[in-house]
């Protein structure tokens, strides 16, 4: 299925660094979209069982175009603590 824009989309990032990593992912997404900081309810964190990693879910965020979608992923990838993203 081809994406239709505009759309609401959530992003998941898994990395190290706890709350600082979560905050960095939120800033990266908002910056990539040139929007105000994300609301607290748009940021959900879940630490791994061993505590080494944190899964951060951002969203839902309104994405207007494929370029915006790519820019969010590119901004998230700039953080060296990122291990995986969906």
N, C-alpha and C positions, 0 to 999 in steps of 0.2 A: 504494500500500500504506500502510495506517495503521500508525503506530508502536505497538509494544507495550511496555509498561513493567512491570517495570524492564528496562533495556537497557544494553548497553555501547556507548559512542559516542566517536568521536574528533572533535576540533575542529581546524580549521586557521585560523591568523591570519597575514596578510601585512601587514607594516608596516616602518617605519624604526626605527633605534635599536639594532640588533644584539642583543647578549646582554641588555641592560637591557630591551628590548622583550619578549624571550622570557620573562624572569623576571616581568615585569609581567603577561603573559598567564597564566602559571601561577598567580600569586597571585590574579588575578581569577577564574579558574575555580574554584580551591579555595575562595575566599571565597564565591562565589556558591552553592556546594554546602555551605558550612559544614563543610568537611572539613579534615583535616590537609594540609600542603603536599604537592604531587605528588612522586612518586618521580622520581629522575633519569631512569630509563628511560621515564617517561611524557612526557618533553619532548624532542622531536627538532627541531633547527634546521637549516635549509639556506639559506645566503646566496644572493642572486641573482648572476648572472654578473658584473654590474657592481659588486656590493657595496652598492648603495643600499638594497636591501630584504632582509628575512629572512622566510622561511616557517617558521612554528612549528606543529608538530603536537603536540597534547596528547591523551594518552589511551593506551588506552581508559579512559574514566571511566564509572562506574555512574550512570545517570540514572534516578531513581525516578518522575518524573512530567513532563508537558509543562511545568509551571511551572518545574521545575529546568532543563529545556532552555532555556527562554526567559531564565531568570535568568543562565545562563552567557553567552549571546550579549549580553545587556544589559550585563553587567559588562565584557566585552571591548570593547564599543563606547564605553565611557567613556574609553578611552585615545586621545588625539588622534593618536598615531602609527599607529594601525590604518588600513590602506587597504582591505583586503578580508578577509572571513571566510567560511568554508564549514562 
